[in-house]
Every structure is written in structure tokens, then in C-alpha cells.
Amino acid sequence: VWQQNLRKSPNAWEHMLKNLDPEKYDLACIQEPALNPVNLANASNLRSYWDVIYPSDHNSGTDRTQVIMLVNKRLSKNNWHIIPIKSPNVMAIELTGQFGKVRIYNIYN
């Protein structure tokens, strides 16, 4: 798991994506992402290797999203799901495998 607070910096976002090796990491928990649609669209390895997951109420229009997760596309979508949490500051997914079940929380405080 890669974890990083990007402090809303587009430069930090680009640097993270250059160093986030999809062969090494299955999940990235990001706080204060630079949620610029251009950055998301132009990131060379983002959509190729990662599913971008937003908090359950991301589109509710209330507060700015403070956390996102990147889930490696190597992980079957049959083996993970989003746990609904109504907060722009907290999100979680549950992974299922031979190891059983594990929940990963991404919390901005």
C-alpha cells in the first residue's frame, strides 16, 4: 500500500504517479489529491494501471473530497468492493482472497 498526502499539489500528483510502480503496489491511499480533471485525464499511467475510487458521497456537492484510492487493475473487481461511508474525509474498501477479508481505510484528519 502506498500512502501519501499530496497537499493539493499538481506537481506532487505527477511525481507520485511517476513513482507509483503498478508492479510493486496494489493500492494507493491519497489524501488532499489534486482533483483537476486535466491532471486525471493526462496522467500517462493512471487509467492504464489504476481504478480511481472516490468516496461514496463525492458527487453530493457538499464538501470537497479529501481522499481517493487507486486500486491496481490487476486486482479482480470480484475481489474488492467499496464500503459506503458518508464523508469526504474517509473511505474504505474490502478485499477478499485466500487470506480472508481485510478492510483498508483511507482517513484524512
C-alpha positions as CSV (number, residue, x, y, z in Angstrom):
1,V,0.0,0.0,0.0
2,W,1.3,3.4,-1.0
3,Q,0.1,6.3,1.2
4,Q,0.7,10.0,0.6
5,N,-0.8,13.4,1.3
6,L,-0.4,15.4,-1.9
7,R,-1.4,18.8,-0.3
8,K,-3.5,19.5,-3.4
9,S,-0.3,20.0,-5.4
10,P,-0.4,19.0,-9.1
11,N,3.4,18.6,-9.0
12,A,3.2,16.2,-6.1
13,W,0.4,14.3,-8.1
14,E,2.7,14.0,-11.1
15,H,5.7,12.9,-9.0
16,M,3.6,10.3,-7.2
17,L,2.3,8.8,-10.5
18,K,5.8,8.6,-11.9
19,N,7.0,6.6,-8.9
20,L,3.9,4.5,-8.1
21,D,5.0,1.3,-9.7
22,P,2.0,-0.9,-10.6
23,E,4.2,-4.0,-10.4
24,K,5.0,-3.2,-6.7
25,Y,1.8,-1.6,-5.3
26,D,-1.8,-2.8,-5.4
27,L,-3.3,0.1,-3.7
28,A,-2.6,3.8,-3.1
29,C,-4.4,5.8,-0.4
30,I,-4.2,9.5,-1.3
31,Q,-5.1,12.5,1.0
32,E,-5.6,16.0,-0.4
33,P,-5.5,14.9,-4.0
34,A,-5.1,17.5,-6.8
35,L,-8.5,16.8,-8.3
36,N,-8.0,18.6,-11.6
37,P,-9.8,16.8,-14.4
38,V,-6.9,17.6,-16.7
39,N,-4.4,16.0,-14.3
40,L,-6.6,12.9,-14.1
41,A,-7.0,12.7,-17.9
42,N,-3.4,13.3,-18.8
43,A,-1.7,11.1,-16.3
44,S,0.0,8.5,-18.6
45,N,-0.1,5.5,-16.3
46,L,-3.2,6.4,-14.3
47,R,-6.1,4.9,-16.3
48,S,-3.8,2.1,-17.7
49,Y,-3.0,0.6,-14.4
50,W,-5.3,2.1,-11.8
51,D,-9.0,2.3,-11.0
52,V,-9.7,5.7,-9.4
53,I,-12.1,5.3,-6.4
54,Y,-13.8,8.3,-4.8
55,P,-15.7,8.5,-1.5
56,S,-19.3,7.4,-1.6
57,D,-20.6,11.0,-1.5
58,H,-18.1,12.5,-3.8
59,N,-20.7,13.9,-6.2
60,S,-23.1,15.1,-3.4
61,G,-21.7,18.7,-3.8
62,T,-21.3,19.2,0.0
63,D,-17.7,19.3,0.9
64,R,-14.5,18.9,-1.1
65,T,-13.2,15.3,-1.4
66,Q,-10.1,14.9,0.7
67,V,-9.3,11.3,0.0
68,I,-9.2,9.0,-3.0
69,M,-7.9,5.5,-3.6
70,L,-6.1,4.0,-6.6
71,V,-6.8,0.3,-7.0
72,N,-4.4,-1.7,-9.2
73,K,-6.3,-3.1,-12.2
74,R,-4.5,-6.5,-11.6
75,L,-6.9,-6.9,-8.7
76,S,-10.1,-8.5,-9.9
77,K,-13.2,-6.4,-9.3
78,N,-14.8,-9.6,-8.0
79,N,-12.3,-9.5,-5.1
80,W,-12.9,-6.0,-3.8
81,H,-15.7,-3.5,-3.1
82,I,-16.2,-0.1,-1.7
83,I,-17.6,0.2,1.8
84,P,-20.1,3.1,1.8
85,I,-19.1,5.9,4.2
86,K,-20.8,9.3,4.1
87,S,-17.8,11.5,4.5
88,P,-15.4,13.4,2.1
89,N,-12.6,12.6,4.6
90,V,-13.0,8.8,5.0
91,M,-13.3,6.0,2.6
92,A,-12.7,2.2,2.7
93,I,-12.6,-0.9,0.5
94,E,-12.9,-4.5,1.5
95,L,-10.5,-7.0,-0.2
96,T,-11.4,-10.7,-0.3
97,G,-9.0,-13.5,-1.1
98,Q,-7.4,-16.7,0.2
99,F,-6.3,-14.7,3.2
100,G,-10.0,-14.0,4.1
101,K,-11.3,-10.4,4.2
102,V,-9.4,-7.2,5.0
103,R,-10.7,-3.7,5.1
104,I,-8.4,-0.8,4.1
105,Y,-9.4,2.7,5.3
106,N,-8.2,6.0,3.9
107,I,-8.7,8.8,6.5
108,Y,-7.9,12.5,6.2
109,N,-7.8,14.3,9.5
